[in-house]
Amino acid sequence: METTLRYKRINLQPAASDFINDCSAKTGRVSFLKRTFLWWAVKLRIFYFACCVLKKPSLILRTFNDMLRLRNNVWGGDLKKMYKVDGKYYFNLYTPGWPSKAYDDLIKTELRRHASPLTTKETLSFIHLAITRKCPLRCEHCFEWDNLNQKESFTKEDLFRVIDLYKNEGVLQIHFSGGEPMVRLKDLVELVRYASPHVACWVLTSGFNFTPHNARLLREAGCKGVVVSLDHYLPYLHNAFRGKENAFNNALTAVAAAKNVGLVTALSVCATKTFLHENCLLPYMDFAKSLGVQFVQVLEPRNIGHYADKDVLLDEAHIALLEETFTLVNHAAKYRHHPTMLYHGYHQRRVGCFSGSRSVYIDSAGDVHACPFCHTKSYNILSIVRANEKALPQKENSCPRFGKIA
């Protein structure tokens, strides 16, 4: 595959080149020897909790091995990459930093889930929470398109109550999105400060308003990481995709600002048919490496929102290319210094989808779905919080695209 993926010429604007030079340091990459030691330490801690939680030797060994096997199936092998940021080690975007109580709680929950899947109460580990309908961009793939730029659904007090409800459910991470969450910066900072003693907070942004000053405000409030949407390494193509002339430089400003204040930093890219057909994926991963981010999340386009009724779903050749690149970047020695690549379609097609059973998406109208990309409304959270109810109703736990729930 490497011989078929060729670079497009990257003609960066001068300002963008400066950003790359500023960003390339401080990735938090861990040396081979330390990484090997730490992985053994993590596995031993998992085994320790298996002994504490499950008690029976046969059940301990079976469940421990099942969890390691699941991890290999999710990552296409024994993923070794990790990054140290602010004193903790991060393996992906949806696992709390280690060592921490949150990471231990997640492991205990997963052990119970694997040991007794039919009797263990499903516990959410993270939620996506869209706090605003406002957005200055007009993104080609926007799954919130029908909700955008209408009157806000959530008051700040509503959002505090939502946090309380899911915190009581045991949620370990909240990923704040929108619309563009940085439109409500003042409220966002207060929400992060309110939630962060109990859950790890992340911000999903286009880069709009994510200035060095605002990055520091979020970091001081307790934010752990940021996911910046950046859909091409060529500025004019990203700007066209996002419908905003300065979107590319805003995204790079956000990356630099996040890294400089010590946030875990990731990119998110929608891999369209054109993007894959023109062999842009490996050059994009090289570009992400030059920015010094820890993770790259590659999303498949879905025919919802702004893409509704459009021919955007990937064919088998595109999916094969994504899967091959996913295993190459995450496991080949040549790419050991590249960011970890997350591609959900890989495990969704093999072991099932984790959304619904481990996470939910609350859109900007308050509707609760299994995930952002399969609009499967279960209930509206606003009716719950405004009635001062203390318990959540049964959520949707099915995947209309992949069927199987992990």
N, C-alpha and C positions, 0 to 999 in steps of 0.2 A: 504493500500500500504506500509506503514512503516514496516510492519512485513515481507514483501517480499523482501525489499531492504536491503541486508546485506553487511557489509564492506568486501572489500578485504583487506588483510593485507598490510599496507603502509610501505614499507621498503625504507625510504628515505636515500639518501646519507648524510653523516655528514654535508657537506656544505649546503645542502638543509634544514636540520633541523635548522641550524643557521639562514638561511634566514627567515624561518617561525617565529622564535622567534623575529627577528628584525622587521618583518612586521605587527605583529598582533595588534599593537597599532595604534592610530590616524586614525580611520575609518571615523570620522566626524559624527557618529551616533547622532541623535537628541532625547532628552527625550520625553516621551509620552505626557506630558502636553504642552511642547513647540511645538511639532509636531502638536497636535490638534489645538492649537492657529494659527500656521502658515498656516495650510490647510484652515482654515476659512478665514484668511487674503487673501490667494491666490484666493479663490472662490469669495470673495467680490470684489477683484480687477477685476476679469473676468466679474462679473456682472456690475461693474462700466463701463468698456469698452463696454459692450453690450449696455448699456444705451447711451453712447456717440456715438457709431458707428451706431446703428440700429434705434434709435429714437422711433419707434412705440412700445407701451407696449406689445401687443400680440406677436410681432416678437421677442422682447427682451426675454420674458419668454420662448417661444418655442425654440429659438436658444440656450439660456443658458442651458436649460434642455437637449437639444439634445447633446450638447458638454459634459455635465457630463455623460450622458448615453453612449456616445461613449467611453469615458475614462474607464468606468466600463466594457464595452465589450472588450476593448483592454487588460485590466489587469485581467479580470475574477473576478471583484469585485472592491471595493473602496480602491485602494492601498494607504497605509498610510506611506510607507517608504520614507525617504528622508535623505540627507547627506549634512552637511555643510563643504565646502572646500573653503578656501581662501575668506571667507566672503560672499559666496553665497550658496544657497540651490539647490541641484540637485535631480531631480526626475527620470530621465533616461538619456541614452546616447545621445538622439537626440532632447533634449529640452535645450535651453540655461539656464544657471544658473539664479535663481531668488533671489532678485529683480534685474532687468536690463532692459535697453531699448530694447534689443534683445528679451527678454521674452515677453515684452509688445507688440512688433511688431508682434511676432508670434501669440499671442492671437487675436489681431485685424484682422490679415489675416484669421485665422480660423473662427472667427465670421462671416466675410463676406462670406467665402466659404460655411459655413453651412446655412446662411440665404438665399443666392442666388446662389446655386451651378451651375446653368445653365448659369448665366451671369457674374459671378465673374472670372476674369483672374486668372488662376492657377499660384501660386507663389511657387518657390522652397524655401525650408527652409534650406536644407543642401545638400552637394555633397560629394561623395567619389572621390578622385583624386589620381590616381596611378602615381607617379612622376618618377618611374624608372622601367626598365625591369630587373634589376639585382637583384639576390637573391642567397645567399650561401646555402640555404636549398633546399630540394626536397620533399615538403610536399605531403602527400598521396592524399589530397583533392583539391589541388591548382586549382582555377578557372582561373588563369592567365597562366596556363602551356604552352599554345601555343605561348605566347608572351615572355617567360622568356629568359634572357641571350642572347638577340640579341642587335644590335646597338640601343642606346637610341633614342627614338622618340622626346622627349621634351628637348629643351635647357632651361636654367634657364630663359631666356627672354620670351620664349613661356609660361612658367608656370606663370610668372608675368601677362602676358596678359590674360591668362585663369582666374586668380583670379579677374582681373579687370572686365571681362565680367560678371562673376557670381555675383560679388559684386554689380554691377549695376542692376542685376536682383533681388536683395534683399535677396540673400543667407545669412543666419545667422551663419552657421557652415560649416567648411571644415574639412573632415577627410582625412588626407594624408596617402596614402598606396603605394603599389608597386605591384610586387616585394617586396623588403624590403627597405622601405624609409630611414632607417638609413644608407644604403650604400651611399646615397647622403647627408650626415649629414650637410656639409657646406651649400649646397644649401637649404636644408630643414630648417635650422635655419633662413636663409635670407627670405625664403618664409613665415615662421611663423611670423617673425618680420614685414614683409610687410603687411600681411593680418590681423594680430591680432587687430589693432585699429578698424577694421570694422566688423570682423567676429571672432567667437570662433574657435580656431584651436585645432585639436586632431591628434594624431599620432597612426596608427595601425601597430604594430610591432611583430615580433617573439621573440624579446628580443636581437637580434644581435646588438652589438655595443651600446646598451642602458645602458651605464655605468653611475655611479653617476655624473661624470663630464659632460657627454653629456646630461643627464637629466636636469642638472642645466642650461646648455646653452639654451635648449629648453624652460625651464620655464622662464628664463630671457627674452627670445625673445617674450613671450606672450602666449605660449602654455597653454591650459586649462586642457587637459586630455590625457590619453594614454589607448589604448586597447591592451593588451598583449595576443597573441595566446598561449594557454596552453591546450593541448588536452588530458591530463590524469594526475592524481595525482601520478602515478607510473612513476618514471624517465625513466626507460628503455622502457616503452610503448610510452611515449611522444617522446623520442628520435627516436624510430623506425618510428613513424608516420611522424615525421618531416625530417627524413633522415639525422640527424646530431647528433653526439655523445654527444655533450655538450648542446643541445638545451634546456633541462629542467633547468639546472642551469642558462643559459643565461636568460630564461624567469623569473625565480625567482629573479635574479639580477635586471632585469628591473622593476619588481613590487616594490622591496624595494627602488630602486632609485627614481621611480616616486612618491611614497608615501613620501619619505624623503624631496623632494623639494616642496611638496604641490600640486601635480597634482591629479585630479580625476582619479581613477585607476580602470580598469575593466579587466576581463578575457574574452576570447572568446574561445569556445570549439565546435568542430564538433562532434555531437552526432551520431556516426555510429551505425549500427545494433549491432555490437559486443559490443560496449560501453553500449548500453541500455540493450541488452540481458543479460549481466553479471552484471546488477544492479549497475552500477558505478555512476549514476547521483547524488543521495543523498550524497554518500561519497565524490563526487567531490564538492558539495555545502558546505559540512563541511570543506573540504580542503580550499576552497576559503574563508570561514569565518576565518580560522586560518591565512590566509595571510592578512586579514584586508582590502580586496578590497571592493569597494562600489557596483559594478555591476558584473554580470556574463551573458554574451550573449551566448545562446545556439543555434547553427545553425544546420539545417537539411542538410545532404549531398545531393548534386545535381549531376546529371550525365552530367556534363560539365567539360571542362578542363582536368585535370588528371583523373577524374572519368568518362570521356565520354565513353559511350557504356558499362558501368559496372553496375552490379545489386546492386546499393547503396541506392535506394529510400526506405524510411521507410514504413513498413506496418502498418495496423490499430492498432495493439497491441502496437507497438513502439510509435505511435503518441498519443495513449491514455495514455501511461505512461508519456510521456513528458508533456501533458496537466495537468495530475493530479499532477505531481511534481511542475509544474509552479504555480498552484493555492495554493498548500500546502505551498511552500516556501515563497510566497508573502503575504499570508493571515493568516496562522495558527500561534497562539501565540507561539508555540514551536520554530518557525523559525523567530521570530521577530528580532533577532540579526544577521541573515544571510544576505548576500548581496541580493539586488534585482535581481531577475532572469528575463532576457528578452528572450522571445521565440516568434519570429515573426510569426511562423506557427499558433499560437493560434488565433491572430486577423485576419490573412490572410484568415483563413477558416470561419470566422464569419462576419467580416465587410469589408474585402477586403484588398488589398495591398496598402501601402502608397507610395511605390516606383513609380517613373514616375510622379505622381501628386505632390509630395512633395520633391522628391530627384532624383538625377541621379548618375550613376556611369561612370566615365571617366577612361577607362582602359589605360594601359601603352603604347598602340599604338595610343592613342588619340580618340578611338571610344567611342561614348556616348551611354550608355545603360540605360534602366529603373533602373536596379539594378545589383549587381555583379553576381547574381545567375541565371538570365534569360538573356542570351545574345541576346538582341533585338536592334541591332545597329540602331540608328536614323541618325547620321551624324558623321563626324570626326572633332573634335574641332580644330585640327591643321590647316586645310584649312581655318577655320574662322579667327583664330588669325593672320595667316600669310598674309591674305588678308586685315588685318586691318578693318574687318567688326565690326560694333558696336552693331549689334543685332543678337540674336541666332535664328536659324530656329526652326520649330515645332519639338518637341521631341516626342519620343515614349511614349505612355501612355496606355499601356496594359500589362497584366500579363498572359503569356502563360500557367502558371501552375494553378493559382487560378482564373483567369478571371476577377473577380470584382476588381475595383479600389476604395479605400476608399475615 
